[in-house]
Amino acid sequence: MFAVVRIRGSTETYVTVEDTLRMLKLRKVNHCALVPDTPSYRGMLKKVENWVTWGEVSPELEQECRERGTPVRLHPPSRGHASIKLHFPKGALGYRGDKINDLLRRMA
């Protein structure tokens, strides 16, 4: 199970990317959605990797997110994002593995 967090807004976003974000239920910045690890969702994440960050979520955070509903509205992270233009580890975008749990705790 992946947790996907939208990092960038919709200014100058391609229509196809905006449609994919809508399918992932990520309409606003700092919203989080849980998606299964399937090839179709991996393709969607690859398409929007310049607007979101994602990784494998821990079971306890997954349960907490399910209780709050989808999409989960989060606060901006304490200490901010590294950069919303660069990919992880130098920035905030793209795949970050189990480090997504640290980000979600900072944003909760």
CNS distance restraints for C-alpha pairs under 8 A (distance, minus, plus):
assign (resid   1 and name CA) (resid  34 and name CA) 6.72 0.50 0.50
assign (resid   1 and name CA) (resid  35 and name CA) 5.86 0.50 0.50
assign (resid   1 and name CA) (resid  36 and name CA) 4.59 0.50 0.50
assign (resid   1 and name CA) (resid  37 and name CA) 5.42 0.50 0.50
assign (resid   1 and name CA) (resid  56 and name CA) 5.91 0.50 0.50
assign (resid   1 and name CA) (resid  57 and name CA) 6.37 0.50 0.50
assign (resid   2 and name CA) (resid  34 and name CA) 5.63 0.50 0.50
assign (resid   2 and name CA) (resid  35 and name CA) 5.27 0.50 0.50
assign (resid   2 and name CA) (resid  36 and name CA) 6.06 0.50 0.50
assign (resid   2 and name CA) (resid  37 and name CA) 6.42 0.50 0.50
assign (resid   2 and name CA) (resid  54 and name CA) 6.41 0.50 0.50
assign (resid   2 and name CA) (resid  55 and name CA) 5.30 0.50 0.50
assign (resid   2 and name CA) (resid  56 and name CA) 4.67 0.50 0.50
assign (resid   2 and name CA) (resid  57 and name CA) 5.71 0.50 0.50
assign (resid   3 and name CA) (resid  32 and name CA) 6.61 0.50 0.50
assign (resid   3 and name CA) (resid  33 and name CA) 5.77 0.50 0.50
assign (resid   3 and name CA) (resid  34 and name CA) 4.64 0.50 0.50
assign (resid   3 and name CA) (resid  35 and name CA) 6.50 0.50 0.50
assign (resid   3 and name CA) (resid  54 and name CA) 5.49 0.50 0.50
assign (resid   3 and name CA) (resid  55 and name CA) 5.78 0.50 0.50
assign (resid   3 and name CA) (resid  56 and name CA) 6.37 0.50 0.50
assign (resid   3 and name CA) (resid  57 and name CA) 5.69 0.50 0.50
assign (resid   3 and name CA) (resid 100 and name CA) 7.36 0.50 0.50
assign (resid   4 and name CA) (resid  32 and name CA) 5.42 0.50 0.50
assign (resid   4 and name CA) (resid  33 and name CA) 5.30 0.50 0.50
assign (resid   4 and name CA) (resid  34 and name CA) 6.28 0.50 0.50
assign (resid   4 and name CA) (resid  35 and name CA) 7.41 0.50 0.50
assign (resid   4 and name CA) (resid  52 and name CA) 6.66 0.50 0.50
assign (resid   4 and name CA) (resid  53 and name CA) 5.83 0.50 0.50
assign (resid   4 and name CA) (resid  54 and name CA) 4.37 0.50 0.50
assign (resid   4 and name CA) (resid  55 and name CA) 6.99 0.50 0.50
assign (resid   5 and name CA) (resid  26 and name CA) 7.63 0.50 0.50
assign (resid   5 and name CA) (resid  29 and name CA) 7.88 0.50 0.50
assign (resid   5 and name CA) (resid  30 and name CA) 6.08 0.50 0.50
assign (resid   5 and name CA) (resid  31 and name CA) 5.67 0.50 0.50
assign (resid   5 and name CA) (resid  32 and name CA) 4.38 0.50 0.50
assign (resid   5 and name CA) (resid  33 and name CA) 6.69 0.50 0.50
assign (resid   5 and name CA) (resid  52 and name CA) 5.54 0.50 0.50
assign (resid   5 and name CA) (resid  53 and name CA) 5.42 0.50 0.50
assign (resid   5 and name CA) (resid  54 and name CA) 6.27 0.50 0.50
assign (resid   6 and name CA) (resid  26 and name CA) 6.28 0.50 0.50
assign (resid   6 and name CA) (resid  28 and name CA) 7.04 0.50 0.50
assign (resid   6 and name CA) (resid  29 and name CA) 5.15 0.50 0.50
assign (resid   6 and name CA) (resid  30 and name CA) 5.37 0.50 0.50
assign (resid   6 and name CA) (resid  31 and name CA) 5.77 0.50 0.50
assign (resid   6 and name CA) (resid  32 and name CA) 6.67 0.50 0.50
assign (resid   6 and name CA) (resid  51 and name CA) 6.14 0.50 0.50
assign (resid   6 and name CA) (resid  52 and name CA) 4.37 0.50 0.50
assign (resid   6 and name CA) (resid  53 and name CA) 6.58 0.50 0.50
assign (resid   7 and name CA) (resid  29 and name CA) 5.56 0.50 0.50
assign (resid   7 and name CA) (resid  30 and name CA) 6.03 0.50 0.50
assign (resid   7 and name CA) (resid  51 and name CA) 5.72 0.50 0.50
assign (resid   7 and name CA) (resid  52 and name CA) 5.13 0.50 0.50
assign (resid   7 and name CA) (resid  53 and name CA) 6.90 0.50 0.50
assign (resid   7 and name CA) (resid  84 and name CA) 6.74 0.50 0.50
assign (resid   7 and name CA) (resid  92 and name CA) 7.55 0.50 0.50
assign (resid   7 and name CA) (resid  93 and name CA) 7.17 0.50 0.50
assign (resid   8 and name CA) (resid  29 and name CA) 6.09 0.50 0.50
assign (resid   8 and name CA) (resid  51 and name CA) 5.00 0.50 0.50
assign (resid   8 and name CA) (resid  52 and name CA) 6.87 0.50 0.50
assign (resid   8 and name CA) (resid  84 and name CA) 6.76 0.50 0.50
assign (resid   9 and name CA) (resid  28 and name CA) 6.95 0.50 0.50
assign (resid   9 and name CA) (resid  29 and name CA) 5.79 0.50 0.50
assign (resid   9 and name CA) (resid  51 and name CA) 7.53 0.50 0.50
assign (resid  10 and name CA) (resid  18 and name CA) 7.27 0.50 0.50
assign (resid  13 and name CA) (resid  17 and name CA) 6.63 0.50 0.50
assign (resid  13 and name CA) (resid  18 and name CA) 6.44 0.50 0.50
assign (resid  14 and name CA) (resid  18 and name CA) 6.23 0.50 0.50
assign (resid  15 and name CA) (resid  19 and name CA) 6.15 0.50 0.50
assign (resid  16 and name CA) (resid  20 and name CA) 6.26 0.50 0.50
assign (resid  17 and name CA) (resid  21 and name CA) 6.19 0.50 0.50
assign (resid  17 and name CA) (resid  47 and name CA) 6.90 0.50 0.50
assign (resid  17 and name CA) (resid  48 and name CA) 6.03 0.50 0.50
assign (resid  18 and name CA) (resid  22 and name CA) 6.15 0.50 0.50
assign (resid  19 and name CA) (resid  23 and name CA) 6.25 0.50 0.50
assign (resid  20 and name CA) (resid  24 and name CA) 6.32 0.50 0.50
assign (resid  20 and name CA) (resid  44 and name CA) 6.54 0.50 0.50
assign (resid  20 and name CA) (resid  47 and name CA) 7.87 0.50 0.50
assign (resid  20 and name CA) (resid  48 and name CA) 7.27 0.50 0.50
assign (resid  21 and name CA) (resid  25 and name CA) 6.30 0.50 0.50
assign (resid  21 and name CA) (resid  26 and name CA) 5.24 0.50 0.50
assign (resid  21 and name CA) (resid  27 and name CA) 6.58 0.50 0.50
assign (resid  21 and name CA) (resid  48 and name CA) 7.18 0.50 0.50
assign (resid  22 and name CA) (resid  26 and name CA) 5.62 0.50 0.50
assign (resid  22 and name CA) (resid  27 and name CA) 5.73 0.50 0.50
assign (resid  24 and name CA) (resid  33 and name CA) 6.99 0.50 0.50
assign (resid  24 and name CA) (resid  35 and name CA) 7.82 0.50 0.50
assign (resid  25 and name CA) (resid  33 and name CA) 6.71 0.50 0.50
assign (resid  25 and name CA) (resid  70 and name CA) 7.54 0.50 0.50
assign (resid  25 and name CA) (resid  71 and name CA) 6.22 0.50 0.50
assign (resid  26 and name CA) (resid  31 and name CA) 5.89 0.50 0.50
assign (resid  26 and name CA) (resid  32 and name CA) 6.85 0.50 0.50
assign (resid  26 and name CA) (resid  33 and name CA) 6.95 0.50 0.50
assign (resid  26 and name CA) (resid  71 and name CA) 6.87 0.50 0.50
assign (resid  27 and name CA) (resid  31 and name CA) 7.44 0.50 0.50
assign (resid  30 and name CA) (resid  73 and name CA) 6.43 0.50 0.50
assign (resid  30 and name CA) (resid  74 and name CA) 5.39 0.50 0.50
assign (resid  30 and name CA) (resid  75 and name CA) 6.57 0.50 0.50
assign (resid  30 and name CA) (resid  76 and name CA) 6.50 0.50 0.50
assign (resid  31 and name CA) (resid  71 and name CA) 5.98 0.50 0.50
assign (resid  31 and name CA) (resid  72 and name CA) 5.54 0.50 0.50
assign (resid  31 and name CA) (resid  73 and name CA) 4.71 0.50 0.50
assign (resid  31 and name CA) (resid  74 and name CA) 5.83 0.50 0.50
assign (resid  32 and name CA) (resid  70 and name CA) 7.46 0.50 0.50
assign (resid  32 and name CA) (resid  71 and name CA) 5.47 0.50 0.50
assign (resid  32 and name CA) (resid  72 and name CA) 4.92 0.50 0.50
assign (resid  32 and name CA) (resid  73 and name CA) 6.46 0.50 0.50
assign (resid  32 and name CA) (resid  74 and name CA) 7.14 0.50 0.50
assign (resid  33 and name CA) (resid  70 and name CA) 5.86 0.50 0.50
assign (resid  33 and name CA) (resid  71 and name CA) 5.07 0.50 0.50
assign (resid  33 and name CA) (resid  72 and name CA) 6.35 0.50 0.50
assign (resid  34 and name CA) (resid  62 and name CA) 7.68 0.50 0.50
assign (resid  34 and name CA) (resid  65 and name CA) 7.84 0.50 0.50
assign (resid  34 and name CA) (resid  70 and name CA) 7.58 0.50 0.50
assign (resid  35 and name CA) (resid  41 and name CA) 7.16 0.50 0.50
assign (resid  36 and name CA) (resid  41 and name CA) 7.09 0.50 0.50
assign (resid  37 and name CA) (resid  41 and name CA) 6.64 0.50 0.50
assign (resid  37 and name CA) (resid  42 and name CA) 6.86 0.50 0.50
assign (resid  38 and name CA) (resid  42 and name CA) 6.16 0.50 0.50
assign (resid  39 and name CA) (resid  43 and name CA) 6.22 0.50 0.50
assign (resid  40 and name CA) (resid  44 and name CA) 6.45 0.50 0.50
assign (resid  41 and name CA) (resid  45 and name CA) 6.16 0.50 0.50
assign (resid  42 and name CA) (resid  46 and name CA) 6.13 0.50 0.50
assign (resid  43 and name CA) (resid  47 and name CA) 6.29 0.50 0.50
assign (resid  44 and name CA) (resid  48 and name CA) 6.48 0.50 0.50
assign (resid  45 and name CA) (resid  49 and name CA) 5.72 0.50 0.50
assign (resid  45 and name CA) (resid  52 and name CA) 7.98 0.50 0.50
assign (resid  48 and name CA) (resid  52 and name CA) 6.38 0.50 0.50
assign (resid  49 and name CA) (resid  53 and name CA) 6.78 0.50 0.50
assign (resid  49 and name CA) (resid  93 and name CA) 6.64 0.50 0.50
assign (resid  49 and name CA) (resid  94 and name CA) 4.98 0.50 0.50
assign (resid  49 and name CA) (resid  95 and name CA) 7.70 0.50 0.50
assign (resid  50 and name CA) (resid  85 and name CA) 7.71 0.50 0.50
assign (resid  50 and name CA) (resid  87 and name CA) 7.86 0.50 0.50
assign (resid  50 and name CA) (resid  93 and name CA) 6.08 0.50 0.50
assign (resid  50 and name CA) (resid  94 and name CA) 6.58 0.50 0.50
assign (resid  51 and name CA) (resid  93 and name CA) 6.67 0.50 0.50
assign (resid  51 and name CA) (resid  94 and name CA) 7.91 0.50 0.50
assign (resid  52 and name CA) (resid  93 and name CA) 5.63 0.50 0.50
assign (resid  52 and name CA) (resid  94 and name CA) 6.13 0.50 0.50
assign (resid  53 and name CA) (resid  92 and name CA) 6.63 0.50 0.50
assign (resid  53 and name CA) (resid  93 and name CA) 4.77 0.50 0.50
assign (resid  53 and name CA) (resid  94 and name CA) 4.48 0.50 0.50
assign (resid  53 and name CA) (resid  95 and name CA) 5.73 0.50 0.50
assign (resid  53 and name CA) (resid  96 and name CA) 6.96 0.50 0.50
assign (resid  53 and name CA) (resid 100 and name CA) 7.96 0.50 0.50
assign (resid  54 and name CA) (resid  94 and name CA) 6.31 0.50 0.50
assign (resid  54 and name CA) (resid  95 and name CA) 5.09 0.50 0.50
assign (resid  54 and name CA) (resid  96 and name CA) 6.08 0.50 0.50
assign (resid  54 and name CA) (resid  97 and name CA) 7.17 0.50 0.50
assign (resid  54 and name CA) (resid 100 and name CA) 6.44 0.50 0.50
assign (resid  55 and name CA) (resid  95 and name CA) 5.76 0.50 0.50
assign (resid  55 and name CA) (resid  96 and name CA) 5.27 0.50 0.50
assign (resid  55 and name CA) (resid  97 and name CA) 4.20 0.50 0.50
assign (resid  55 and name CA) (resid  98 and name CA) 5.75 0.50 0.50
assign (resid  55 and name CA) (resid  99 and name CA) 7.12 0.50 0.50
assign (resid  55 and name CA) (resid 100 and name CA) 5.34 0.50 0.50
assign (resid  56 and name CA) (resid  97 and name CA) 5.50 0.50 0.50
assign (resid  56 and name CA) (resid  98 and name CA) 5.25 0.50 0.50
assign (resid  56 and name CA) (resid 100 and name CA) 6.93 0.50 0.50
assign (resid  56 and name CA) (resid 101 and name CA) 7.94 0.50 0.50
assign (resid  57 and name CA) (resid  61 and name CA) 6.53 0.50 0.50
assign (resid  57 and name CA) (resid  62 and name CA) 6.13 0.50 0.50
assign (resid  57 and name CA) (resid  98 and name CA) 6.44 0.50 0.50
assign (resid  57 and name CA) (resid 100 and name CA) 6.66 0.50 0.50
assign (resid  57 and name CA) (resid 101 and name CA) 6.00 0.50 0.50
assign (resid  58 and name CA) (resid  62 and name CA) 6.06 0.50 0.50
assign (resid  58 and name CA) (resid  98 and name CA) 7.61 0.50 0.50
assign (resid  58 and name CA) (resid 101 and name CA) 6.72 0.50 0.50
assign (resid  59 and name CA) (resid  63 and name CA) 6.21 0.50 0.50
assign (resid  60 and name CA) (resid  64 and name CA) 6.29 0.50 0.50
assign (resid  61 and name CA) (resid  65 and name CA) 6.08 0.50 0.50
assign (resid  61 and name CA) (resid 101 and name CA) 7.37 0.50 0.50
assign (resid  62 and name CA) (resid  66 and name CA) 6.18 0.50 0.50
assign (resid  63 and name CA) (resid  67 and name CA) 6.30 0.50 0.50
assign (resid  64 and name CA) (resid  68 and name CA) 6.51 0.50 0.50
assign (resid  65 and name CA) (resid  69 and name CA) 6.34 0.50 0.50
assign (resid  65 and name CA) (resid  70 and name CA) 7.64 0.50 0.50
assign (resid  65 and name CA) (resid  72 and name CA) 6.56 0.50 0.50
assign (resid  66 and name CA) (resid  70 and name CA) 7.15 0.50 0.50
assign (resid  68 and name CA) (resid  72 and name CA) 6.29 0.50 0.50
assign (resid  74 and name CA) (resid 107 and name CA) 5.62 0.50 0.50
assign (resid  74 and name CA) (resid 108 and name CA) 5.76 0.50 0.50
assign (resid  75 and name CA) (resid 107 and name CA) 5.02 0.50 0.50
assign (resid  75 and name CA) (resid 108 and name CA) 6.27 0.50 0.50
assign (resid  76 and name CA) (resid  80 and name CA) 6.79 0.50 0.50
assign (resid  76 and name CA) (resid 107 and name CA) 5.67 0.50 0.50
assign (resid  77 and name CA) (resid  81 and name CA) 6.72 0.50 0.50
assign (resid  77 and name CA) (resid 103 and name CA) 7.04 0.50 0.50
assign (resid  77 and name CA) (resid 106 and name CA) 5.13 0.50 0.50
assign (resid  77 and name CA) (resid 107 and name CA) 4.38 0.50 0.50
assign (resid  78 and name CA) (resid 106 and name CA) 5.66 0.50 0.50
assign (resid  78 and name CA) (resid 107 and name CA) 6.70 0.50 0.50
assign (resid  81 and name CA) (resid  91 and name CA) 7.27 0.50 0.50
assign (resid  81 and name CA) (resid  92 and name CA) 5.95 0.50 0.50
assign (resid  82 and name CA) (resid  90 and name CA) 6.74 0.50 0.50
assign (resid  82 and name CA) (resid  91 and name CA) 4.88 0.50 0.50
assign (resid  82 and name CA) (resid  92 and name CA) 5.77 0.50 0.50
assign (resid  83 and name CA) (resid  90 and name CA) 7.26 0.50 0.50
assign (resid  83 and name CA) (resid  91 and name CA) 4.36 0.50 0.50
assign (resid  83 and name CA) (resid  92 and name CA) 5.57 0.50 0.50
assign (resid  83 and name CA) (resid  93 and name CA) 8.00 0.50 0.50
assign (resid  84 and name CA) (resid  91 and name CA) 6.11 0.50 0.50
assign (resid  84 and name CA) (resid  92 and name CA) 5.46 0.50 0.50
assign (resid  84 and name CA) (resid  93 and name CA) 6.35 0.50 0.50
assign (resid  85 and name CA) (resid  91 and name CA) 6.65 0.50 0.50
assign (resid  85 and name CA) (resid  92 and name CA) 7.51 0.50 0.50
assign (resid  85 and name CA) (resid  93 and name CA) 7.12 0.50 0.50
assign (resid  86 and name CA) (resid  90 and name CA) 6.23 0.50 0.50
assign (resid  86 and name CA) (resid  91 and name CA) 4.30 0.50 0.50
assign (resid  86 and name CA) (resid  92 and name CA) 6.44 0.50 0.50
assign (resid  86 and name CA) (resid  93 and name CA) 6.15 0.50 0.50
assign (resid  87 and name CA) (resid  91 and name CA) 4.69 0.50 0.50
assign (resid  87 and name CA) (resid  92 and name CA) 5.73 0.50 0.50
assign (resid  87 and name CA) (resid  93 and name CA) 4.43 0.50 0.50
assign (resid  87 and name CA) (resid  94 and name CA) 5.50 0.50 0.50
assign (resid  88 and name CA) (resid  92 and name CA) 5.29 0.50 0.50
assign (resid  88 and name CA) (resid  93 and name CA) 5.63 0.50 0.50
assign (resid  88 and name CA) (resid  94 and name CA) 6.09 0.50 0.50
assign (resid  88 and name CA) (resid  95 and name CA) 6.87 0.50 0.50
assign (resid  88 and name CA) (resid  96 and name CA) 6.22 0.50 0.50
assign (resid  89 and name CA) (resid  96 and name CA) 7.52 0.50 0.50
assign (resid  96 and name CA) (resid 100 and name CA) 6.06 0.50 0.50
assign (resid  98 and name CA) (resid 102 and name CA) 7.96 0.50 0.50
assign (resid  99 and name CA) (resid 103 and name CA) 6.73 0.50 0.50
assign (resid 100 and name CA) (resid 104 and name CA) 6.15 0.50 0.50
assign (resid 101 and name CA) (resid 105 and name CA) 6.23 0.50 0.50
assign (resid 102 and name CA) (resid 106 and name CA) 6.32 0.50 0.50
assign (resid 103 and name CA) (resid 107 and name CA) 6.23 0.50 0.50
assign (resid 104 and name CA) (resid 108 and name CA) 5.98 0.50 0.50
